[in-house]
Amino acid sequence: MRRCTTISRLDDAASLHDAWVELADACGAGPFARPLFALTWWRHLGQGSLMVVAVHDGDQLVALAPLHQRRIGPVQVVRWLGHGLGTVAEALVRPGHDDAGELLWATAAARGRVLDLIECRDLGPLPGQGPITARRAVALQERDVCPVIDVHGDAEAHLADPACKRVRRTVRVARRRLAEAGHTFGVRVAHDPATLEALLPDVRRVFDVAEADRPRQHLLDGEWAAFTSAIIHDGVATGGVLVLVAYVDDVAAAFDIVLLTPGTMSSWIGRFDPALAAFSPGHLLQCAGLDWADAHGYTTIDLLLGDSFYKRLWAGRSYQTLELLSGPAPARAVLTGVGRLRERIRA
């Protein structure tokens, strides 16, 4: 018997944890559509109403969308959990159950809601692709790209590829400069709580100096601090997060906070100390990440949002993210107008 439910209580959503993770594994889902990230974001940063839409076939969870809804002016808007934080999200639909995905989206889009879904992974059923939601107006456009490294060995094997000529030279120059200056380079990895506590002060120091030099988004400070700290601590304790810190001598030079899913390491947050930029600590840390991936059976390193020069040096391919807007035309017009007004105010 197939049934679709909309979950608005955090405890009820958390009770799905094991089935949710199993479904995500079956779908090959990324880290942002999983309970560790989605529900932690809701606990610390969520506004409006929780809206996890779940479809069961008998006792088996066959589809799930990690969503929330909030009112913007007169419009009820449905968005991913993690909206606005670089979240590359997706609905989870078990292979062979596309009709469950159609039921999921028909439920999420009911009663005049507007679906405002940004940074969708181009995987699985999306609203408007089936016979029920096809009647709804759907605006779908490309949004961003996520470069990807395919792991075919350790760092030295990767650098030996002819396509990696430029990054190979960067790494070679960095190592030569370290040697000429009499410095050592090392990497410490936290995949247990005790090591994490020892490394976090160095992670925070690098984040502080990086933000002072080039402000972006200090996820270990201000309104995001509690959320990021919870992700890191809970993730390391449960095997879902890895923290790598690079050192020049005894000085922390760069860090990478990685979200782990079966077969894939997703580089979520990474910064470097600009005072040590001459030694390319980010590139040398990427070498350590490749070594760790190869040693532990990971076949992919997802560099996530942003087609930067640094990422292009390492990545061999990328995937496209999408932006989807769907709902009654008057409501979509109001939402678009509010968005433009906010952009003008920010400008």
KEZASE-635449 format. One record per residue (C-alpha): residue in three letters; y, x, z. Coordinates in steps of 0.05 Angstrom, whole numbers, m for minus. Each point is the difference from the previous one (the first is absolute). Layout:
! residues N
ALA	Y	X	Z
...
! end
This chain:
! residues 347
MET	0	0	0
ARG	66	32	m22
ARG	62	m9	43
CYS	69	29	0
THR	41	8	63
THR	71	24	14
ILE	2	42	64
SER	66	1	37
ARG	m22	28	68
LEU	m6	75	8
ASP	m62	m5	44
ASP	m35	m42	m52
ALA	16	50	m55
ALA	m22	58	45
SER	m67	m35	12
LEU	m15	9	m75
HIS	6	76	7
ASP	m71	20	m16
ALA	m10	m50	m56
TRP	68	18	m27
VAL	m17	74	m3
GLU	m67	m14	m32
LEU	33	m43	m53
ALA	53	54	m13
ASP	m56	52	m9
ALA	m36	m46	m49
CYS	64	m7	m40
GLY	18	74	1
ALA	66	m20	31
GLY	55	47	21
PRO	24	11	72
PHE	57	m50	0
ALA	m43	m62	m9
ARG	m42	17	61
PRO	9	m24	71
LEU	21	68	29
PHE	63	1	m42
ALA	13	m74	m13
LEU	m8	m26	71
THR	34	60	32
TRP	60	m12	m45
TRP	1	m73	21
ARG	m3	17	74
HIS	59	47	m3
LEU	43	m19	m60
GLY	m21	m69	m23
GLN	49	m58	m4
GLY	m12	m73	m16
SER	m71	m26	3
LEU	m66	35	m10
MET	m39	m26	m60
VAL	m67	33	m11
VAL	m37	m43	m51
ALA	m75	6	4
VAL	m56	m30	m41
HIS	m71	m4	28
ASP	m63	m18	m38
GLY	m45	m23	56
ASP	6	55	52
GLN	22	54	m49
LEU	73	19	m9
VAL	10	2	m76
ALA	75	3	m8
LEU	61	17	42
ALA	75	9	m12
PRO	40	36	54
LEU	65	m40	m3
HIS	57	m26	42
GLN	54	m52	m14
ARG	73	m5	22
ARG	58	m45	m19
ILE	56	31	m41
GLY	55	m52	m5
PRO	m35	m65	m20
VAL	m60	36	m31
GLN	m67	14	33
VAL	m20	69	m26
VAL	m70	30	2
ARG	m7	76	1
TRP	m51	54	14
LEU	m9	25	71
GLY	37	66	m3
HIS	54	m25	m47
GLY	57	50	m8
LEU	m37	60	27
GLY	m28	29	m64
THR	m63	m42	8
VAL	m45	m2	m61
ALA	m36	m64	17
GLU	m52	m45	m32
ALA	m43	m61	11
LEU	m73	13	16
VAL	m49	m38	m43
ARG	m74	17	5
PRO	m29	19	m68
GLY	m32	m61	m33
HIS	44	m49	38
ASP	62	m7	m44
ASP	1	m75	13
ALA	12	17	73
GLY	61	40	m21
GLU	26	m60	m38
LEU	m10	m45	61
LEU	35	53	43
TRP	63	1	m43
ALA	1	m75	m9
THR	2	m6	76
ALA	52	56	10
ALA	46	m31	m52
ALA	m4	m72	24
ARG	57	m45	22
GLY	55	31	m41
ARG	m4	70	27
VAL	25	60	m40
LEU	m46	59	m7
ASP	42	64	2
LEU	m52	55	m5
ILE	24	71	m13
GLU	m41	63	m11
CYS	m64	m37	m18
ARG	m58	43	m20
ASP	m23	m20	m70
LEU	m69	m17	26
GLY	m34	m66	10
PRO	23	m72	m14
LEU	75	m13	5
PRO	35	m67	4
GLY	6	m34	m68
GLN	m65	29	m28
GLY	m45	m60	14
PRO	m2	m73	m19
ILE	34	m26	64
THR	58	49	8
ALA	10	7	m75
ARG	43	m62	5
ARG	50	38	43
ALA	56	41	m31
VAL	m16	74	12
ALA	47	58	m15
LEU	m39	65	m1
GLN	29	68	m15
GLU	m15	73	11
ARG	30	28	63
ASP	m20	72	15
VAL	m56	51	m10
CYS	m47	35	49
PRO	m24	69	m23
VAL	m72	17	16
ILE	m38	66	8
ASP	m74	m3	m20
VAL	m38	48	45
HIS	m50	43	m39
GLY	m8	56	50
ASP	43	38	50
ALA	72	23	m11
GLU	m19	63	m38
ALA	m42	m41	m48
HIS	57	m48	m10
LEU	51	55	m12
ALA	m47	33	m51
ASP	7	m60	m46
PRO	44	18	m60
ALA	40	m63	11
CYS	22	27	68
LYS	35	62	m28
ARG	68	m16	31
VAL	m24	m18	69
ARG	m47	60	m1
ARG	60	45	m11
THR	38	m34	57
VAL	m57	11	48
ARG	m8	72	m22
VAL	74	15	10
ALA	m1	m34	69
ARG	m58	42	23
ARG	32	64	m26
ARG	65	m15	36
LEU	m37	m13	65
ALA	m36	67	m6
GLU	63	39	m18
ALA	36	m29	60
GLY	m58	15	46
HIS	m13	m73	17
THR	m65	m36	10
PHE	m15	m71	m24
GLY	m48	m48	33
VAL	m16	m74	5
ARG	m23	m40	60
VAL	m34	m67	m10
ALA	m1	m58	50
HIS	m58	m48	m8
ASP	m9	m10	75
PRO	49	m25	53
ALA	5	65	40
THR	19	42	m61
LEU	48	m54	m22
GLU	38	3	66
ALA	6	75	m7
LEU	28	m5	m71
LEU	47	m60	6
PRO	59	40	30
ASP	m2	45	m62
VAL	m5	m60	m46
ARG	62	m31	33
ARG	39	66	m4
VAL	m14	7	m75
PHE	18	m73	m11
ASP	66	9	38
VAL	23	61	m39
ALA	m22	m30	m67
GLU	39	m63	14
ALA	61	39	22
ASP	m1	38	m66
ARG	m18	m59	m45
PRO	1	m69	32
ARG	m54	m47	m27
GLN	m35	m42	52
HIS	m18	30	67
LEU	m64	m39	16
LEU	m8	35	67
ASP	69	m21	24
GLY	39	m64	12
GLU	m29	m68	m17
TRP	m61	29	m34
ALA	m22	48	55
ALA	m46	m46	39
PHE	m34	m25	m64
THR	m12	70	m28
SER	m24	27	66
ALA	m50	m57	7
ILE	m27	11	m70
ILE	m9	74	12
HIS	m32	m6	69
ASP	m45	m58	m16
GLY	m18	28	m68
VAL	m19	69	25
ALA	m41	m32	56
THR	m39	m44	m49
GLY	m6	49	m58
GLY	52	m33	m45
VAL	55	52	5
LEU	2	75	m9
VAL	60	45	18
LEU	8	69	m31
VAL	54	48	24
ALA	17	65	m36
TYR	27	61	38
VAL	37	62	m21
ASP	m19	47	56
ASP	7	m47	60
VAL	54	m44	m29
ALA	m18	m68	m28
ALA	21	m1	m73
ALA	m27	m65	m29
PHE	m45	m59	17
ASP	m39	m54	m36
ILE	m23	m65	33
VAL	m58	m26	m41
LEU	m32	m70	1
LEU	m75	3	m11
THR	m43	m50	m37
PRO	m70	10	m29
GLY	6	55	m53
THR	77	2	1
MET	53	37	39
SER	68	m34	m6
SER	60	46	15
TRP	44	m48	39
ILE	54	43	33
GLY	15	73	m14
ARG	61	44	12
PHE	16	74	4
ASP	50	45	36
PRO	54	17	m50
ALA	12	67	35
LEU	m69	21	m24
ALA	4	m29	m70
ALA	m4	69	m32
PHE	m74	2	21
SER	m16	m68	m32
PRO	m35	m26	63
GLY	m12	m68	m31
HIS	m38	29	m58
LEU	m41	45	45
LEU	m15	m59	45
GLN	m23	m39	m62
CYS	m50	56	m12
ALA	m26	m10	71
GLY	m5	m74	m13
LEU	m42	12	m62
ASP	m46	47	39
TRP	m9	m53	54
ALA	m13	m55	m51
ASP	m52	41	m36
ALA	m35	20	65
HIS	m3	m72	25
GLY	m21	m37	m63
TYR	67	m31	m22
THR	6	m6	m75
THR	73	m24	m5
ILE	67	17	30
ASP	49	m57	m11
LEU	72	26	4
LEU	27	m71	4
LEU	67	m25	m24
GLY	48	44	m40
ASP	m7	41	m63
SER	32	64	27
PHE	m2	68	m31
TYR	m42	25	59
LYS	m52	m54	m10
ARG	m4	10	m75
LEU	m17	74	11
TRP	m62	m20	38
ALA	m22	m68	m28
GLY	m43	m9	m62
ARG	12	m75	m7
SER	37	m59	32
TYR	m6	m75	8
GLN	54	m53	m9
THR	25	m46	55
LEU	27	m69	m16
GLU	52	m48	26
LEU	m17	m74	0
LEU	47	m59	10
SER	m29	m70	m3
GLY	23	m68	22
PRO	45	m59	m17
ALA	58	21	m45
PRO	56	m23	47
ALA	m31	37	59
ARG	m9	63	m42
ALA	72	m4	m22
VAL	24	m4	73
LEU	m44	60	20
THR	25	41	m59
GLY	72	m17	17
VAL	m9	21	73
GLY	m32	65	m22
ARG	58	17	m46
LEU	50	m17	55
ARG	m35	47	48
GLU	0	56	m52
ARG	75	m8	m9
ILE	11	2	75
ARG	m42	63	7
ALA	38	32	m59
! end
